[in-house]
Amino acid sequence: MQSLIPDFEYRLKLERLKIGSESIEVECLKSLDETIDALFSYLERGGNPALLEELCPYFGVVWPSARALSEFLVEQSDIELKNARVLEVGCGLAIPSMIASRLGAIVTAADFHPEVEKFLSKNLERNRLRNIRYVSLDWTNRAFAEEERYDLVIGSDILYEKTHPVSVARAVSSWVKPHGTVIIADPARPYLQQFVDQMRDLGFSAQTDTRRADGKDIFLLIFRN
Ligand SMILES: C[S@@+](CC[C@H](N)C(=O)[O-])C[C@H]1O[C@@H](n2cnc3c(N)ncnc32)[C@H](O)[C@@H]1O
């Protein structure tokens, strides 16, 4: 696919993360706010300021929820990750995907932002991870169907807009196997309860865990059907 912002230059930095006993190094945005400002100016110069919403670079930073979900995956012992098929929805920099892969899962990372694949492939190379597949996937696209569903569907900080509770619940519930697990990490955003209610309506029971990451309380919702 041709880039919508071919000569926009992201200012980047390297971040080293320690997740339990695992170490990950990712290239990420130096500053989210500065990138948004720079991207807005770039799009305005090209006469396309309205594209900012579509191209907003939320994917490019390590959100506390991603860290909390990754730590949870390392520490938990209830869910067998070795050889499990895992799908990460709205993956951004895909830290939980990298951790799941290190723990032996067969991982598909997915996002709808056109720049995610480029960042991911560089970061996979940097961490010598080869067994993560990337798919460009909008969670409002109900047509995405795989022959086999996933044992585990994960996502972090993906409930930040009004439409997300319904669309994310419909998507993850259709992509997880019967008797599979969905884990969503969220920093108590206003739409979290609505998402939990949606998942219950779709037949899932919920268990909650909390943990601190980067000075924030993060909720981990574990759903089973
Ligand atoms: C706040 S960021 C979180 C990124 C990553 N999960 C993390 O916690 O570091 C939200 C992510 O959801 C993605 N996203 C938003 N709407 C989406 C949609 N409709 N389909 C797929 N991904 C979407 C964004 O591109 C972005 O990567």
The ligand as an SDF file (V2000), in Angstrom:
LIG
                    3D

 27 29  0  0  0  0  0  0  0  0999 V2000
   -3.7410    3.8410   22.5380 C   0  0  0  0  0  0  0  0  0  0  0  0
   -3.0200    2.9210   21.2480 S   0  0  0  0  0  0  0  0  0  0  0  0
   -2.5080    1.4310   22.0880 C   0  0  0  0  0  0  0  0  0  0  0  0
   -1.4390    0.7070   21.3270 C   0  0  0  0  0  0  0  0  0  0  0  0
   -0.9400   -0.5720   22.0060 C   0  0  0  0  0  0  0  0  0  0  0  0
   -1.9960   -1.5320   22.1460 N   0  0  0  0  0  0  0  0  0  0  0  0
   -0.3460   -0.2490   23.3660 C   0  0  0  0  0  0  0  0  0  0  0  0
   -1.0320   -0.4490   24.3940 O   0  0  0  0  0  0  0  0  0  0  0  0
    0.8170    0.2000   23.4300 O   0  0  0  0  0  0  0  0  0  0  0  0
   -4.4670    2.3390   20.3620 C   0  0  0  0  0  0  0  0  0  0  0  0
   -4.1450    1.4580   19.1480 C   0  0  0  0  0  0  0  0  0  0  0  0
   -5.3830    0.9960   18.5700 O   0  0  0  0  0  0  0  0  0  0  0  0
   -5.2890    1.1200   17.1570 C   0  0  0  0  0  0  0  0  0  0  0  0
   -6.6620    1.2410   16.6260 N   0  0  0  0  0  0  0  0  0  0  0  0
   -7.5450    2.2500   16.8210 C   0  0  0  0  0  0  0  0  0  0  0  0
   -8.6930    2.0150   16.1730 N   0  0  0  0  0  0  0  0  0  0  0  0
   -8.5360    0.8160   15.5410 C   0  0  0  0  0  0  0  0  0  0  0  0
   -9.3740    0.0200   14.7070 C   0  0  0  0  0  0  0  0  0  0  0  0
  -10.6120    0.4040   14.3710 N   0  0  0  0  0  0  0  0  0  0  0  0
   -8.9070   -1.1630   14.2650 N   0  0  0  0  0  0  0  0  0  0  0  0
   -7.6450   -1.5730   14.5910 C   0  0  0  0  0  0  0  0  0  0  0  0
   -6.7880   -0.8660   15.3690 N   0  0  0  0  0  0  0  0  0  0  0  0
   -7.2380    0.3150   15.8330 C   0  0  0  0  0  0  0  0  0  0  0  0
   -4.4300    2.3550   16.9430 C   0  0  0  0  0  0  0  0  0  0  0  0
   -3.8480    2.4120   15.6550 O   0  0  0  0  0  0  0  0  0  0  0  0
   -3.3850    2.1980   18.0470 C   0  0  0  0  0  0  0  0  0  0  0  0
   -2.2930    1.4280   17.6260 O   0  0  0  0  0  0  0  0  0  0  0  0
  1  2  1  0
  2  3  1  0
  2 10  1  0
  3  4  1  0
  4  5  1  0
  5  6  1  0
  5  7  1  0
  7  8  2  0
  7  9  1  0
 10 11  1  0
 11 12  1  0
 11 26  1  0
 12 13  1  0
 13 14  1  0
 13 24  1  0
 14 15  1  0
 14 23  1  0
 15 16  2  0
 16 17  1  0
 17 18  1  0
 17 23  2  0
 18 19  1  0
 18 20  2  0
 20 21  1  0
 21 22  2  0
 22 23  1  0
 24 25  1  0
 24 26  1  0
 26 27  1  0
M  CHG  2   2   1   9  -1
M  END
$$$$
